[in-house]
Amino acid sequence: MKKLLSHKLKEHELKEGKALKRIIISLSFILFFSTNVVLAEELTEQKQILVEGNEKEGVYLYATPNPKDELFTDFEVRIGKEIFETYGWNAPMREERKPELHVVDLNKDGQKEIVVIITIGTGTWVVQKEAHIIQQVETIDGKVYEEMDIENPVHTIERDFKITATNKTIQVKGRGHIWNAENSCGKTYYRHRFPFYQSVNWKVEGNQLVANVGLTLTHNCVPAGFVLKYKQKGEIYVVKKIKVNL
């Protein structure tokens, strides 16, 4: 009887030992898998890099490179010790489309604003850029940096001007003036509504934000355009002056 009990006890201990061994092996596998997943994520995670900087003003533009999509994403503007996070900014990683960084006093208040110009696309007679203005404003919590609104130059032109084109002539009416000119392209794909968005070139000239918008008549001919100069009005930058180049 004692031998039988001893034998059964040994069998029980053996089963428990095997069960414990299986548990240890399973836990080891889970730990190994989890560790490798974390390491893989850390290795594939892209860190932000410096895209453009103004050392004199202590302002730097950082972004996360995405080589797969050939884009810079998750832009941050570092102003001294402060970090301004952006939303929805994307820019090609190509060297010829590198974002521009300007630190200028746009509103002539003695405080410099930060202007970032991003090139979205370029091609034959095509320039697509967007401008962003980051400005320090006073709030109930003190001074903070915010992105200001900018009046859309395409909407302004479509609102203030009536434009018609034929294969021979171009006419622009608006803001109390009429401009007439020969169509140097010799033809037009558009007669009353034009794809202005194909040619929007933002610039900083001196201490002023400027948008050059082309009047596209064919895929490779832009015979005229508009130059829009901006000023601040409250929380938005609006068009101060428009010059018609026809």
Order of alpha helices (4+ residues) and beta strands (2+ residues): alpha-beta-beta-beta-beta-beta-beta-beta-beta-beta-alpha-beta-beta-beta-beta-beta-beta-beta
